[in-house]
Amino acid sequence: MVHSQRGQMNAAPLDTSAVAYLRNSARGDVIFPEDIEYDEARRVFNHMIDRFPAVIVRCTDSDDVARAIDFAYVNELPVAIRGGGHSVAGHSTCDGGLVIDLSLMKSVTVDPDDRTAIAGAGLTLGELDRATQQHGLATPLGIASITGIAGLTLGGGVGWLNGKHGLTCDNVLSFEIVTADGRKLHASPDENADLYWALRGGGGNFGVVTSFEYRLHRVKRVLGGMVVHPLDRARDVLRFYREFAAASPDELSTLASLGTSPDGDPIVVVSSCYSGPIEDGELVLKPLRKFGSPLLDGIGEKEYLELQGMKDAGFPHGNQHYWKSGFLYEISDEAIEVLIDSARSRPSTLTGIGLQHVHGAATRVAPEATAFAHRAEYFDCPALTQWRDPSEAEPNIQWAREHWNAMKPHFGQGVYLNNLGEEEVEQVQAAYGANYQRLAEIKSRYDPENIFRLNQNVPPAPAR
Ligand SMILES: Cc1cc2nc3c(=O)[nH]c(=O)nc-3n(C[C@H](O)[C@H](O)[C@H](O)COP(=O)(O)OP(=O)(O)OC[C@H]3O[C@@H](n4cnc5c(N)ncnc54)[C@H](O)[C@@H]3O)c2cc1C
């Protein structure tokens, strides 16, 4: 049997006995280009990424993962790992290679007494939150419930609980992983501690994580929502926001964004989540609610789950995405002017610019304590360029590049790994910051041949 491999010219035919063995031995689905599910299975969140893998293995357990790695090795196929498939850079798919798709691995076990959860690598944020919220518990995740926990956790994970409980990666107690040589390892502070360190911010470089053990916290009802102003008032709103965010207690995490209202009007929004006692939150959020004359004050007491889904509508299925980002350590008046000009000149009303406050517990971890190095207080500032029609790509990409160039003098050191687009190879070292060299050394121990290179790649350090 010779399998066609669209997208990769001159690819060698796959080893037929290996194909038969994989089909017969895998418990999950093995999908080739001629299979009916192929077109749907190869799709990722970012529809600008349109790739044609030689084979997709939808794994059900770590044995399937080990088989898939072995198959790729025998056939000399590049390997992409897909958790939730939301990497805007498109790292969870490839042309002519093998995709290890973990989307069937959605088991969750919550231990409410120990306040821990063991979560399969194919879960989305919403799925994990729903399981833990049944016990009034949560681990810090991101702000869009549709994204995957795997890529988010491995790259850091910034969300509404970062001030109080840190980043997602700070709340991982252990990992189950299959490494490049097919070994199944447990990584924790006591076992394979170097790997445990590297997986908390080092991305998909070290193997295929099959499950995450998270620490959980009591979170059930929170005070939060969006306060919306017209873009015309963005200068005052953002100047207010920088003071307000700087004074936030750990319990309050916020995000300012410039975008478009459901009615099509340009707006500036401050979104918030207060995760302490509601009556304290009322006082803390009062200045934000009183400031100016908002078009909408959507702050109120809510189920945490409701807040976690608050941003989903901004990321509908099927759109094209191109992101560029940086860290703002200070929201200067000059940076505010660039942000407003860019918001006004967006070619697509679907595009937004965010300023997500990283503070509190997330900043009280030493930069070298985990692979995630950026532990000062800052605003993660991505331009989330988004459009529907593929023919609109060029002006949108051009806008994002011009915006980023204008912001560059205002950005400080570092960039968030999980925001990097596919063209930003030169930014990868900055994303790992001071931990890059140590990551390269650990990479050389666990993946010396760089089998897992379709990611924000850290090549193995040369042997000394
Ligand atoms: C709409 C949207 C909103 C977002 N909001 C936030 C936010 O609030 N906070 C935040 O921190 N980030 C946010 N992000 C960024 C998000 O963290 C990344 O897109 C992340 O990569 C998504 O994880 P995933 O599993 O869906 O991605 P995938 O595309 O599946 O994977 C991303 C990377 O991780 C690797 N990987 C995935 N699974 C595994 C695994 N099991 N083992 C080893 N490597 C693996 C892949 O190879 C790839 O390199 C957002 C992204 C989107 C698209």
The ligand as an SDF file (V2000), in Angstrom:
LIG
                    3D

 53 58  0  0  0  0  0  0  0  0999 V2000
   -8.3340   31.9260   21.3320 C   0  0  0  0  0  0  0  0  0  0  0  0
   -7.0850   31.7800   22.1450 C   0  0  0  0  0  0  0  0  0  0  0  0
   -7.0240   32.2980   23.4300 C   0  0  0  0  0  0  0  0  0  0  0  0
   -5.8700   32.1400   24.2040 C   0  0  0  0  0  0  0  0  0  0  0  0
   -5.8320   32.6400   25.4800 N   0  0  0  0  0  0  0  0  0  0  0  0
   -4.7650   32.3970   26.2530 C   0  0  0  0  0  0  0  0  0  0  0  0
   -4.7310   32.8060   27.6180 C   0  0  0  0  0  0  0  0  0  0  0  0
   -5.6530   33.3890   28.1260 O   0  0  0  0  0  0  0  0  0  0  0  0
   -3.6390   32.5230   28.3460 N   0  0  0  0  0  0  0  0  0  0  0  0
   -2.5770   31.8660   27.8290 C   0  0  0  0  0  0  0  0  0  0  0  0
   -1.6190   31.6190   28.5490 O   0  0  0  0  0  0  0  0  0  0  0  0
   -2.5580   31.4820   26.5380 N   0  0  0  0  0  0  0  0  0  0  0  0
   -3.6220   31.7270   25.7490 C   0  0  0  0  0  0  0  0  0  0  0  0
   -3.6150   31.3330   24.4440 N   0  0  0  0  0  0  0  0  0  0  0  0
   -2.4140   30.7160   23.8830 C   0  0  0  0  0  0  0  0  0  0  0  0
   -2.4540   29.2290   24.1520 C   0  0  0  0  0  0  0  0  0  0  0  0
   -1.8650   29.0190   25.4110 O   0  0  0  0  0  0  0  0  0  0  0  0
   -1.6630   28.4860   23.0850 C   0  0  0  0  0  0  0  0  0  0  0  0
   -2.3000   28.6420   21.8440 O   0  0  0  0  0  0  0  0  0  0  0  0
   -1.5090   27.0160   23.4110 C   0  0  0  0  0  0  0  0  0  0  0  0
   -0.5180   26.5050   22.5810 O   0  0  0  0  0  0  0  0  0  0  0  0
   -2.7770   26.2310   23.2200 C   0  0  0  0  0  0  0  0  0  0  0  0
   -2.5960   24.9050   23.6000 O   0  0  0  0  0  0  0  0  0  0  0  0
   -3.1670   23.7280   22.7030 P   0  0  0  0  0  0  0  0  0  0  0  0
   -2.9220   22.4350   23.4100 O   0  0  0  0  0  0  0  0  0  0  0  0
   -4.5440   24.0450   22.2670 O   0  0  0  0  0  0  0  0  0  0  0  0
   -2.2180   23.8690   21.4360 O   0  0  0  0  0  0  0  0  0  0  0  0
   -1.5940   22.8720   20.3940 P   0  0  0  0  0  0  0  0  0  0  0  0
   -1.6370   23.6120   19.1020 O   0  0  0  0  0  0  0  0  0  0  0  0
   -2.1980   21.5360   20.4150 O   0  0  0  0  0  0  0  0  0  0  0  0
   -0.1040   22.7780   20.9050 O   0  0  0  0  0  0  0  0  0  0  0  0
    0.7150   23.9060   21.1120 C   0  0  0  0  0  0  0  0  0  0  0  0
    2.1770   23.4980   21.2870 C   0  0  0  0  0  0  0  0  0  0  0  0
    2.3060   22.6210   22.3920 O   0  0  0  0  0  0  0  0  0  0  0  0
    2.7890   21.3490   21.9940 C   0  0  0  0  0  0  0  0  0  0  0  0
    1.9950   20.3340   22.6690 N   0  0  0  0  0  0  0  0  0  0  0  0
    0.6340   20.2700   22.7200 C   0  0  0  0  0  0  0  0  0  0  0  0
    0.2600   19.2310   23.4570 N   0  0  0  0  0  0  0  0  0  0  0  0
    1.3910   18.6330   23.8940 C   0  0  0  0  0  0  0  0  0  0  0  0
    1.6410   17.5040   24.7120 C   0  0  0  0  0  0  0  0  0  0  0  0
    0.6510   16.8170   25.2290 N   0  0  0  0  0  0  0  0  0  0  0  0
    2.9210   17.1610   24.9500 N   0  0  0  0  0  0  0  0  0  0  0  0
    3.9390   17.8690   24.4360 C   0  0  0  0  0  0  0  0  0  0  0  0
    3.7580   18.9450   23.6530 N   0  0  0  0  0  0  0  0  0  0  0  0
    2.4900   19.3160   23.3860 C   0  0  0  0  0  0  0  0  0  0  0  0
    2.5890   21.3060   20.4920 C   0  0  0  0  0  0  0  0  0  0  0  0
    3.5350   20.5220   19.8610 O   0  0  0  0  0  0  0  0  0  0  0  0
    2.7510   22.7550   20.0960 C   0  0  0  0  0  0  0  0  0  0  0  0
    4.0980   23.0870   19.9630 O   0  0  0  0  0  0  0  0  0  0  0  0
   -4.7530   31.4750   23.6600 C   0  0  0  0  0  0  0  0  0  0  0  0
   -4.8150   30.9660   22.3640 C   0  0  0  0  0  0  0  0  0  0  0  0
   -5.9620   31.1060   21.6060 C   0  0  0  0  0  0  0  0  0  0  0  0
   -5.9790   30.5540   20.2180 C   0  0  0  0  0  0  0  0  0  0  0  0
  1  2  1  0
  2  3  1  0
  2 52  2  0
  3  4  2  0
  4  5  1  0
  4 50  1  0
  5  6  2  0
  6  7  1  0
  6 13  1  0
  7  8  2  0
  7  9  1  0
  9 10  1  0
 10 11  2  0
 10 12  1  0
 12 13  2  0
 13 14  1  0
 14 15  1  0
 14 50  1  0
 15 16  1  0
 16 17  1  0
 16 18  1  0
 18 19  1  0
 18 20  1  0
 20 21  1  0
 20 22  1  0
 22 23  1  0
 23 24  1  0
 24 25  2  0
 24 26  1  0
 24 27  1  0
 27 28  1  0
 28 29  2  0
 28 30  1  0
 28 31  1  0
 31 32  1  0
 32 33  1  0
 33 34  1  0
 33 48  1  0
 34 35  1  0
 35 36  1  0
 35 46  1  0
 36 37  1  0
 36 45  1  0
 37 38  2  0
 38 39  1  0
 39 40  1  0
 39 45  2  0
 40 41  1  0
 40 42  2  0
 42 43  1  0
 43 44  2  0
 44 45  1  0
 46 47  1  0
 46 48  1  0
 48 49  1  0
 50 51  2  0
 51 52  1  0
 52 53  1  0
M  END
$$$$
